[in-house]
Amino acid sequence: MATTIRLARHGAKKHPVYRIVVTDSRAPRDGRRLEQIGTYDPSQEPMGVRLEQEKLEHWLRRGARPSLTVAQLMKRSGITGAQSANSEAPKTASDVAPTPDSGEATT
């Protein structure tokens, strides 16, 4: 099951409050969730983001991928270790196994 960390909308009409939740990536936005790990209130000044650090780290270790918005919120609030859902860790030369040239014979 692919898990994602994303926002679920709550609050009154035209006054949204978001919950930061861990959910199956196939579930609807406000549907079933595995766990709530924080909240985000965009109407507060400064930005009202509360995250439970231990739960967040637990889910990131288990392979949950934050959405782009959640990754930006984590970055703005100073929480490290977040990778966006659309970015992969760059591969280095040491990660890639060398391949033999087609012109050279291997024995």
C-alpha positions in Angstrom: 0.0 0.0 0.0 1.4 3.4 -1.0 1.0 5.9 1.7 1.1 9.7 1.4 1.1 12.6 3.8 -1.3 15.2 2.6 -3.9 17.8 3.6 -7.6 17.0 4.4 -9.9 20.1 4.3 -12.1 20.9 7.3 -13.5 24.1 8.7 -16.3 26.4 7.6 -17.1 27.6 4.1 -14.5 30.1 2.9 -12.5 29.6 6.2 -10.6 26.4 5.7 -8.6 24.6 8.3 -6.5 21.6 7.1 -5.5 18.5 8.9 -2.2 16.9 7.9 -2.9 13.2 7.6 -1.3 10.0 6.5 -3.5 8.1 4.1 -3.6 5.5 1.4 -2.8 7.3 -1.9 -5.9 5.9 -3.4 -8.3 7.3 -0.8 -10.3 10.5 -1.4 -9.1 13.8 0.0 -11.4 13.9 3.0 -11.8 10.1 3.2 -10.4 7.4 5.4 -7.0 8.2 7.0 -4.5 6.1 8.8 -3.4 8.8 11.2 -3.6 12.6 11.8 -0.1 14.0 12.4 -0.8 17.8 12.4 -2.8 20.8 11.4 -2.5 23.8 9.1 -4.4 27.1 9.5 -3.7 29.4 6.5 -5.7 32.3 8.0 -3.3 32.8 11.0 -0.4 35.2 10.9 2.3 33.9 11.1 1.4 30.7 9.3 -0.2 28.2 11.7 1.4 24.8 11.2 1.6 22.2 14.0 3.2 18.9 13.3 3.9 16.0 15.7 7.6 15.4 14.9 7.8 11.8 16.2 4.8 10.7 14.2 6.1 12.5 11.1 9.5 10.8 11.3 7.9 7.4 11.9 5.8 7.6 8.7 8.7 9.0 6.7 10.8 6.0 7.8 8.0 3.7 6.8 8.0 5.1 3.2 5.2 7.7 3.3 5.7 10.4 0.8 4.6 14.0 1.5 2.6 15.8 -1.1 4.1 18.9 -2.7 2.1 21.2 -0.4 3.0 19.3 2.8 6.6 19.3 1.7 6.6 23.1 1.3 4.9 23.5 4.7 7.5 21.3 6.3 10.3 23.2 4.7 8.8 26.6 5.7 8.4 25.5 9.3 12.0 24.3 9.5 11.4 20.5 9.5 14.1 18.7 7.6 14.0 15.3 5.9 11.1 16.0 3.6 11.2 14.9 0.0 8.4 16.0 -2.3 6.2 13.4 -4.0 7.6 14.2 -7.4 11.3 14.3 -6.6 13.5 11.2 -6.3 16.8 11.2 -4.5 19.5 12.0 -7.1 21.6 9.0 -8.1 25.4 9.4 -7.8 28.0 7.7 -9.8 28.7 5.3 -6.9 25.0 4.2 -6.8 25.1 3.1 -10.5 26.9 -0.1 -11.3 29.5 0.3 -14.1 28.5 -1.3 -17.3 31.0 -2.8 -19.7 31.6 -1.0 -23.0 30.1 -2.7 -26.0 33.4 -2.6 -27.8 35.3 -4.4 -25.1 35.2 -8.2 -24.6 34.6 -9.6 -21.1 35.7 -13.0 -20.0 
